[in-house]
């Protein structure tokens, strides 16, 4: 194969970026240079200038060329956790945690942090997932539902809760434009901060960069662990410190039941002096495809379901409950100073490799078929930071009150299941408030119900607002 000819440009900075690509053995990305417009050439060179070669060379050495060696054997044990309260003592501790969490919220010590870099392609919806309409009556989007929860919490605690939203390069413009179009859903604009996460190149089996197009290198987000780096690089951490923020409530965009800035969770975490904490739910069944929060060789972490044997998946405690039952729902508390520590000297999280299809073209410029696993992506996982925390709390919650993600177009974790879980939750609240509802299948209402977070953020608030003798038919929006 002929050596790739090195392009020459007048701008010294851009020429340096081109030279570096060749010095690093990646000059092949310029193979279609002669076919590119001037704008496309400039865009390609600018993309090259953003690449962290120290990182990429290390990842290729460790994960592609085998320098990382064989994984050590792992001993996995269940993690100690704060259970859903049943005894009087557990209920007393929960009340104590609630009081501590409310105090911190009233002092303005908590920020909300949303990871929202995904496109809703699995839903057949080619827009940012947060713009997906999800509520059963008003068709509010995920972004609006979350925004109203933050507004309601800010009103309840008498302090504005700033909202930091991590996007991706692919959806940043559409996301910020959506918030502009909807006037930030009533939130103060100065309290909503957007920033994209970093992208890194995908490589082939030889560690060579792939081209997505003739003038663009194939890149992928650096994983949800990259959120910790993005908080630092974007200036979000500095902004939090200026505001007196101590704790960060981390959540993902697709969970419709998430209790944003849950005071009980905040309280347990803060009272313990924990650096990072996490919520878990009991698994729906033994072989549910969910990561398990556990101790891995004595350190807290998340065990992917694929790393559990069938015997471990089905193993039971003496009381009949599953031994490995702490399903990770991607809801965390993070101390601001812990996130700073995780960024000292660069992001202190391991990268993982995934061999999969990467959108790329071949040497002739033709797209690589979708069924071909042609590349390697590198990504970090935020839950790997659990093992670095000096103290941590794992809090068990009820799935029906805290977790219903929107991931698939149909079936499990789909818009249909999310809407049903919302209606079931609101139905429980209304019955607890003494409101008369028609009975449907499985004890839920057969009608469409929707309660705005601005009306009632939780069951207790609805009970306080409810009037006796209330009834409805067909659909209800409160």
TAVENPE-V13338 format. One record per helix or strand of 3 or more residues. SS is the DSSP state (H for helix, E for strand). FROM is the first residue (numbers start at 1). TO is the last residue. Records with the same first field share a line. If there is no record, write none. Layout:
BEGIN
SS->FROM-TO / FROM-TO
END
This chain:
BEGIN
H->12-23 / 27-30 / 33-35 / 38-49 / 53-64 / 88-106 / 121-123 / 129-131 / 142-157 / 172-181 / 183-186 / 189-191 / 226-233 / 236-243 / 263-272 / 305-307 / 310-314 / 336-341 / 382-388 / 399-402 / 415-432 / 441-443 / 459-465
E->76-78 / 110-115 / 163-167 / 192-196 / 199-201 / 211-213 / 219-221 / 247-252 / 276-281 / 292-296 / 299-303 / 327-335 / 351-356 / 375-380 / 394-396 / 448-450 / 475-477
END
